[in-house]
Amino acid sequence: MAGGFSIQTTKTSREPPQQLPSVSTYTILLTLQACIGGLLFGYDTGVVSSAMLFLPSNKGMNHLSTSWQELIVSITPGMAGIGALLAGPTSDRYGRRMIILLASSIFFFGALICAAAPERYTLLAGRILLGIAIGFASMIIPVFISEGSPSHIRGTLVTVYQFMIAFGFIVANASAALFALYKPYTVGWRLMFGLAAVPSALQFVGFLFLPDTPRYLVSKNRKEEAREVLAKVYNGNEEWINYEMSEMEIIRQEEEEHLQQTGDSSVLTRVLQTPHVRKALILGCSMQMFQQLLGINTILYYTGTIIQSAGVKDKITTIWISCAISAVQAVGTIAPMKLIEKLGRRPILLTSMAGVVITLCMMGGSFLLLNKMPVKFLVDGAELICVDDSKFEDIKETFKNDVTVDDNTNWECQNEMEVPARP
């Protein structure tokens, strides 16, 4: 597959230069786009929790039934799964930058359609568009960051992207609490959805000024363009430019050799024919399934509804409690960054899995104690789940970036959990 990523890397490469390059303007712009991309992803994913507190009572929506509420929430991760599957091959053909521009456009129009929706079917169409855009973004933006940033800060920039997803949930709930103060049943919920058009427009404009990644350009044999981009990345440092070019050339040669051995088959076929990668794929997909079937993101989608079911009647108070839970999720994203190098990935993952099971039991048990102290018990459990949620971020380290099945597994399992999940 043209422009695909290598399945395996066996050739020996030389050591990277000892002196780290200075941070370039290009890198700053790339970091900004990473922040906006993560924020947009988190906002569009999280805002529905608050909006659904008011949507069912909107006259234009004809008093949404429970089934319709479930459909409006679950259609987005369902379509995100399709978007994630399409993102890999389309970005290999048309480039990472082009697909991100497309995703930004879909985000923009999806947000406006949701905000202006006069009835349920238009709202559903907007949510479908947002789902496709989220699938594209979740797959391609981390790839763009990792391929287009200086090698010594790639991990940091991807981590920033992950943190901004969690921060997007906070922004979604905080802005929803403010919008809920102004005609929430007729105007407020529209503003909640519509605000997402702002970061998507900023992302679109930002990527107009960013070239495609050097890795993609080399895969298309556009080496001079790749060198020009690397000159921006490394501030003209020839030593680093030559090092990166040689690394990418090694990978390109390995891809060609592997294609000669396996034929011009699909990436998935090549993955399944490579034992160690097949094992990693099965392991990673299983972990993604486990993560989503536990219902972690479902709790976040229905936070407002769950809190109200636990006894909190005021909707604005409910949204602020949701905001606090989102803040704990953001903190939970930071915590493993500090611990992962000291403790390792496996101990943190196993601890978080146990924590998720325990806190889900707390969530379920809180409703059995509904007449005693449900709200505090419920919020405590939800906060712990959000802390545990971040530990699954390192699943993607198991794979090379061409394995889009992993991302699709994440979204499809999430969709399966959300359809029947509404309290």
MOKA-V259520 format. One record per residue. N is the residue number from 1. RES is the residue in three letters. D_CENTER is the distance of its C-alpha to the mean C-alpha in Angstrom with 1 decimal. Layout:
BEGIN
n=N res=RES d_center=D_CENTER
n=N res=RES d_center=D_CENTER
END
This chain:
BEGIN
n=1 res=MET d_center=24.7
n=2 res=ALA d_center=25.0
n=3 res=GLY d_center=22.6
n=4 res=GLY d_center=21.1
n=5 res=PHE d_center=20.2
n=6 res=SER d_center=22.8
n=7 res=ILE d_center=23.0
n=8 res=GLN d_center=25.2
n=9 res=THR d_center=26.6
n=10 res=THR d_center=30.2
n=11 res=LYS d_center=32.1
n=12 res=THR d_center=32.9
n=13 res=SER d_center=31.7
n=14 res=ARG d_center=33.4
n=15 res=GLU d_center=32.4
n=16 res=PRO d_center=30.4
n=17 res=PRO d_center=32.5
n=18 res=GLN d_center=33.4
n=19 res=GLN d_center=33.1
n=20 res=LEU d_center=29.6
n=21 res=PRO d_center=29.1
n=22 res=SER d_center=28.9
n=23 res=VAL d_center=25.8
n=24 res=SER d_center=26.0
n=25 res=THR d_center=25.3
n=26 res=TYR d_center=23.0
n=27 res=THR d_center=20.9
n=28 res=ILE d_center=20.9
n=29 res=LEU d_center=19.7
n=30 res=LEU d_center=16.9
n=31 res=THR d_center=15.9
n=32 res=LEU d_center=16.2
n=33 res=GLN d_center=14.0
n=34 res=ALA d_center=11.3
n=35 res=CYS d_center=11.8
n=36 res=ILE d_center=11.9
n=37 res=GLY d_center=8.8
n=38 res=GLY d_center=6.8
n=39 res=LEU d_center=9.5
n=40 res=LEU d_center=9.3
n=41 res=PHE d_center=5.8
n=42 res=GLY d_center=7.2
n=43 res=TYR d_center=10.6
n=44 res=ASP d_center=10.4
n=45 res=THR d_center=9.0
n=46 res=GLY d_center=11.6
n=47 res=VAL d_center=14.5
n=48 res=VAL d_center=15.8
n=49 res=SER d_center=17.0
n=50 res=SER d_center=19.5
n=51 res=ALA d_center=20.4
n=52 res=MET d_center=21.4
n=53 res=LEU d_center=24.1
n=54 res=PHE d_center=26.0
n=55 res=LEU d_center=25.2
n=56 res=PRO d_center=27.4
n=57 res=SER d_center=30.4
n=58 res=ASN d_center=30.1
n=59 res=LYS d_center=33.1
n=60 res=GLY d_center=31.6
n=61 res=MET d_center=29.2
n=62 res=ASN d_center=32.3
n=63 res=HIS d_center=31.3
n=64 res=LEU d_center=28.2
n=65 res=SER d_center=29.0
n=66 res=THR d_center=26.9
n=67 res=SER d_center=26.1
n=68 res=TRP d_center=24.9
n=69 res=GLN d_center=22.7
n=70 res=GLU d_center=21.1
n=71 res=LEU d_center=20.7
n=72 res=ILE d_center=19.1
n=73 res=VAL d_center=16.5
n=74 res=SER d_center=15.9
n=75 res=ILE d_center=16.1
n=76 res=THR d_center=12.7
n=77 res=PRO d_center=10.8
n=78 res=GLY d_center=13.8
n=79 res=MET d_center=13.5
n=80 res=ALA d_center=9.9
n=81 res=GLY d_center=11.5
n=82 res=ILE d_center=14.1
n=83 res=GLY d_center=12.0
n=84 res=ALA d_center=10.3
n=85 res=LEU d_center=13.9
n=86 res=LEU d_center=15.3
n=87 res=ALA d_center=13.1
n=88 res=GLY d_center=14.8
n=89 res=PRO d_center=18.4
n=90 res=THR d_center=18.2
n=91 res=SER d_center=16.7
n=92 res=ASP d_center=19.5
n=93 res=ARG d_center=22.0
n=94 res=TYR d_center=21.2
n=95 res=GLY d_center=19.3
n=96 res=ARG d_center=15.8
n=97 res=ARG d_center=16.9
n=98 res=MET d_center=18.3
n=99 res=ILE d_center=15.2
n=100 res=ILE d_center=13.1
n=101 res=LEU d_center=16.3
n=102 res=LEU d_center=16.3
n=103 res=ALA d_center=12.7
n=104 res=SER d_center=13.9
n=105 res=SER d_center=17.0
n=106 res=ILE d_center=15.6
n=107 res=PHE d_center=13.5
n=108 res=PHE d_center=16.9
n=109 res=PHE d_center=19.1
n=110 res=GLY d_center=17.0
n=111 res=ALA d_center=17.1
n=112 res=LEU d_center=20.8
n=113 res=ILE d_center=21.7
n=114 res=CYS d_center=20.3
n=115 res=ALA d_center=22.2
n=116 res=ALA d_center=25.3
n=117 res=ALA d_center=25.4
n=118 res=PRO d_center=29.0
n=119 res=GLU d_center=28.5
n=120 res=ARG d_center=26.1
n=121 res=TYR d_center=25.9
n=122 res=THR d_center=24.7
n=123 res=LEU d_center=22.1
n=124 res=LEU d_center=20.9
n=125 res=ALA d_center=20.8
n=126 res=GLY d_center=18.7
n=127 res=ARG d_center=16.1
n=128 res=ILE d_center=16.3
n=129 res=LEU d_center=15.6
n=130 res=LEU d_center=12.6
n=131 res=GLY d_center=11.2
n=132 res=ILE d_center=12.1
n=133 res=ALA d_center=10.6
n=134 res=ILE d_center=7.1
n=135 res=GLY d_center=7.8
n=136 res=PHE d_center=9.3
n=137 res=ALA d_center=6.8
n=138 res=SER d_center=4.0
n=139 res=MET d_center=7.5
n=140 res=ILE d_center=9.7
n=141 res=ILE d_center=8.7
n=142 res=PRO d_center=8.6
n=143 res=VAL d_center=11.7
n=144 res=PHE d_center=13.3
n=145 res=ILE d_center=13.1
n=146 res=SER d_center=14.5
n=147 res=GLU d_center=17.1
n=148 res=GLY d_center=18.1
n=149 res=SER d_center=18.6
n=150 res=PRO d_center=21.6
n=151 res=SER d_center=21.6
n=152 res=HIS d_center=22.6
n=153 res=ILE d_center=19.6
n=154 res=ARG d_center=16.8
n=155 res=GLY d_center=15.6
n=156 res=THR d_center=15.9
n=157 res=LEU d_center=13.9
n=158 res=VAL d_center=10.9
n=159 res=THR d_center=11.5
n=160 res=VAL d_center=11.9
n=161 res=TYR d_center=8.4
n=162 res=GLN d_center=7.2
n=163 res=PHE d_center=10.1
n=164 res=MET d_center=9.5
n=165 res=ILE d_center=6.5
n=166 res=ALA d_center=9.4
n=167 res=PHE d_center=11.9
n=168 res=GLY d_center=10.6
n=169 res=PHE d_center=11.6
n=170 res=ILE d_center=14.9
n=171 res=VAL d_center=15.5
n=172 res=ALA d_center=15.0
n=173 res=ASN d_center=17.5
n=174 res=ALA d_center=19.8
n=175 res=SER d_center=20.2
n=176 res=ALA d_center=20.6
n=177 res=ALA d_center=23.4
n=178 res=LEU d_center=25.1
n=179 res=PHE d_center=24.9
n=180 res=ALA d_center=26.3
n=181 res=LEU d_center=29.4
n=182 res=TYR d_center=30.3
n=183 res=LYS d_center=31.2
n=184 res=PRO d_center=28.1
n=185 res=TYR d_center=29.2
n=186 res=THR d_center=29.9
n=187 res=VAL d_center=28.2
n=188 res=GLY d_center=25.8
n=189 res=TRP d_center=23.2
n=190 res=ARG d_center=23.3
n=191 res=LEU d_center=22.7
n=192 res=MET d_center=19.6
n=193 res=PHE d_center=18.0
n=194 res=GLY d_center=19.7
n=195 res=LEU d_center=18.5
n=196 res=ALA d_center=15.1
n=197 res=ALA d_center=17.4
n=198 res=VAL d_center=18.2
n=199 res=PRO d_center=15.1
n=200 res=SER d_center=14.5
n=201 res=ALA d_center=18.1
n=202 res=LEU d_center=17.9
n=203 res=GLN d_center=15.1
n=204 res=PHE d_center=17.3
n=205 res=VAL d_center=20.4
n=206 res=GLY d_center=18.9
n=207 res=PHE d_center=18.0
n=208 res=LEU d_center=21.5
n=209 res=PHE d_center=22.8
n=210 res=LEU d_center=20.7
n=211 res=PRO d_center=22.1
n=212 res=ASP d_center=20.4
n=213 res=THR d_center=19.7
n=214 res=PRO d_center=22.9
n=215 res=ARG d_center=21.7
n=216 res=TYR d_center=21.4
n=217 res=LEU d_center=24.7
n=218 res=VAL d_center=26.5
n=219 res=SER d_center=25.5
n=220 res=LYS d_center=27.2
n=221 res=ASN d_center=30.1
n=222 res=ARG d_center=29.7
n=223 res=LYS d_center=30.5
n=224 res=GLU d_center=32.1
n=225 res=GLU d_center=29.1
n=226 res=ALA d_center=27.0
n=227 res=ARG d_center=29.6
n=228 res=GLU d_center=29.5
n=229 res=VAL d_center=25.8
n=230 res=LEU d_center=26.3
n=231 res=ALA d_center=29.2
n=232 res=LYS d_center=26.9
n=233 res=VAL d_center=24.5
n=234 res=TYR d_center=27.4
n=235 res=ASN d_center=29.8
n=236 res=GLY d_center=32.3
n=237 res=ASN d_center=32.6
n=238 res=GLU d_center=34.3
n=239 res=GLU d_center=34.1
n=240 res=TRP d_center=30.2
n=241 res=ILE d_center=30.1
n=242 res=ASN d_center=32.5
n=243 res=TYR d_center=30.6
n=244 res=GLU d_center=27.3
n=245 res=MET d_center=29.2
n=246 res=SER d_center=31.0
n=247 res=GLU d_center=27.9
n=248 res=MET d_center=26.3
n=249 res=GLU d_center=29.7
n=250 res=ILE d_center=29.9
n=251 res=ILE d_center=26.6
n=252 res=ARG d_center=27.8
n=253 res=GLN d_center=31.1
n=254 res=GLU d_center=29.6
n=255 res=GLU d_center=27.6
n=256 res=GLU d_center=30.9
n=257 res=GLU d_center=32.8
n=258 res=HIS d_center=30.4
n=259 res=LEU d_center=30.5
n=260 res=GLN d_center=34.3
n=261 res=GLN d_center=34.3
n=262 res=THR d_center=32.0
n=263 res=GLY d_center=32.7
n=264 res=ASP d_center=30.5
n=265 res=SER d_center=28.4
n=266 res=SER d_center=24.8
n=267 res=VAL d_center=22.1
n=268 res=LEU d_center=21.8
n=269 res=THR d_center=25.5
n=270 res=ARG d_center=25.8
n=271 res=VAL d_center=23.2
n=272 res=LEU d_center=25.3
n=273 res=GLN d_center=28.4
n=274 res=THR d_center=27.3
n=275 res=PRO d_center=28.0
n=276 res=HIS d_center=26.0
n=277 res=VAL d_center=22.9
n=278 res=ARG d_center=23.5
n=279 res=LYS d_center=23.8
n=280 res=ALA d_center=20.5
n=281 res=LEU d_center=18.8
n=282 res=ILE d_center=20.5
n=283 res=LEU d_center=19.7
n=284 res=GLY d_center=16.0
n=285 res=CYS d_center=15.8
n=286 res=SER d_center=18.1
n=287 res=MET d_center=16.0
n=288 res=GLN d_center=12.9
n=289 res=MET d_center=15.5
n=290 res=PHE d_center=17.1
n=291 res=GLN d_center=14.0
n=292 res=GLN d_center=13.4
n=293 res=LEU d_center=17.1
n=294 res=LEU d_center=17.8
n=295 res=GLY d_center=16.2
n=296 res=ILE d_center=14.1
n=297 res=ASN d_center=11.6
n=298 res=THR d_center=14.7
n=299 res=ILE d_center=16.5
n=300 res=LEU d_center=14.0
n=301 res=TYR d_center=14.4
n=302 res=TYR d_center=18.1
n=303 res=THR d_center=18.8
n=304 res=GLY d_center=21.3
n=305 res=THR d_center=23.1
n=306 res=ILE d_center=23.4
n=307 res=ILE d_center=24.8
n=308 res=GLN d_center=27.2
n=309 res=SER d_center=28.3
n=310 res=ALA d_center=29.1
n=311 res=GLY d_center=31.6
n=312 res=VAL d_center=30.1
n=313 res=LYS d_center=31.5
n=314 res=ASP d_center=30.7
n=315 res=LYS d_center=27.5
n=316 res=ILE d_center=26.9
n=317 res=THR d_center=27.5
n=318 res=THR d_center=25.0
n=319 res=ILE d_center=22.3
n=320 res=TRP d_center=23.3
n=321 res=ILE d_center=23.1
n=322 res=SER d_center=19.5
n=323 res=CYS d_center=18.8
n=324 res=ALA d_center=20.5
n=325 res=ILE d_center=18.4
n=326 res=SER d_center=15.2
n=327 res=ALA d_center=17.0
n=328 res=VAL d_center=17.7
n=329 res=GLN d_center=14.1
n=330 res=ALA d_center=13.7
n=331 res=VAL d_center=16.9
n=332 res=GLY d_center=15.7
n=333 res=THR d_center=13.0
n=334 res=ILE d_center=15.9
n=335 res=ALA d_center=18.4
n=336 res=PRO d_center=17.4
n=337 res=MET d_center=17.3
n=338 res=LYS d_center=20.9
n=339 res=LEU d_center=21.9
n=340 res=ILE d_center=20.3
n=341 res=GLU d_center=22.9
n=342 res=LYS d_center=25.7
n=343 res=LEU d_center=25.0
n=344 res=GLY d_center=22.9
n=345 res=ARG d_center=19.8
n=346 res=ARG d_center=21.8
n=347 res=PRO d_center=23.7
n=348 res=ILE d_center=20.6
n=349 res=LEU d_center=18.9
n=350 res=LEU d_center=22.1
n=351 res=THR d_center=22.7
n=352 res=SER d_center=19.4
n=353 res=MET d_center=20.1
n=354 res=ALA d_center=23.5
n=355 res=GLY d_center=22.3
n=356 res=VAL d_center=19.9
n=357 res=VAL d_center=22.9
n=358 res=ILE d_center=25.3
n=359 res=THR d_center=23.3
n=360 res=LEU d_center=22.7
n=361 res=CYS d_center=26.5
n=362 res=MET d_center=27.0
n=363 res=MET d_center=25.0
n=364 res=GLY d_center=27.2
n=365 res=GLY d_center=30.3
n=366 res=SER d_center=29.8
n=367 res=PHE d_center=30.6
n=368 res=LEU d_center=33.7
n=369 res=LEU d_center=34.8
n=370 res=LEU d_center=34.1
n=371 res=ASN d_center=37.5
n=372 res=LYS d_center=37.4
n=373 res=MET d_center=34.5
n=374 res=PRO d_center=31.3
n=375 res=VAL d_center=29.3
n=376 res=LYS d_center=29.3
n=377 res=PHE d_center=28.8
n=378 res=LEU d_center=25.9
n=379 res=VAL d_center=24.1
n=380 res=ASP d_center=24.9
n=381 res=GLY d_center=23.3
n=382 res=ALA d_center=20.1
n=383 res=GLU d_center=19.9
n=384 res=LEU d_center=20.4
n=385 res=ILE d_center=17.8
n=386 res=CYS d_center=15.2
n=387 res=VAL d_center=16.7
n=388 res=ASP d_center=16.5
n=389 res=ASP d_center=12.9
n=390 res=SER d_center=11.8
n=391 res=LYS d_center=14.2
n=392 res=PHE d_center=12.2
n=393 res=GLU d_center=10.0
n=394 res=ASP d_center=12.9
n=395 res=ILE d_center=12.8
n=396 res=LYS d_center=11.4
n=397 res=GLU d_center=14.5
n=398 res=THR d_center=16.6
n=399 res=PHE d_center=16.0
n=400 res=LYS d_center=16.8
n=401 res=ASN d_center=14.2
n=402 res=ASP d_center=16.1
n=403 res=VAL d_center=15.4
n=404 res=THR d_center=13.0
n=405 res=VAL d_center=14.5
n=406 res=ASP d_center=12.5
n=407 res=ASP d_center=9.2
n=408 res=ASN d_center=11.5
n=409 res=THR d_center=13.1
n=410 res=ASN d_center=10.1
n=411 res=TRP d_center=9.9
n=412 res=GLU d_center=13.7
n=413 res=CYS d_center=14.6
n=414 res=GLN d_center=12.6
n=415 res=ASN d_center=14.5
n=416 res=GLU d_center=17.7
n=417 res=MET d_center=17.4
n=418 res=GLU d_center=17.1
n=419 res=VAL d_center=20.0
n=420 res=PRO d_center=22.7
n=421 res=ALA d_center=21.1
n=422 res=ARG d_center=22.4
n=423 res=PRO d_center=25.1
END
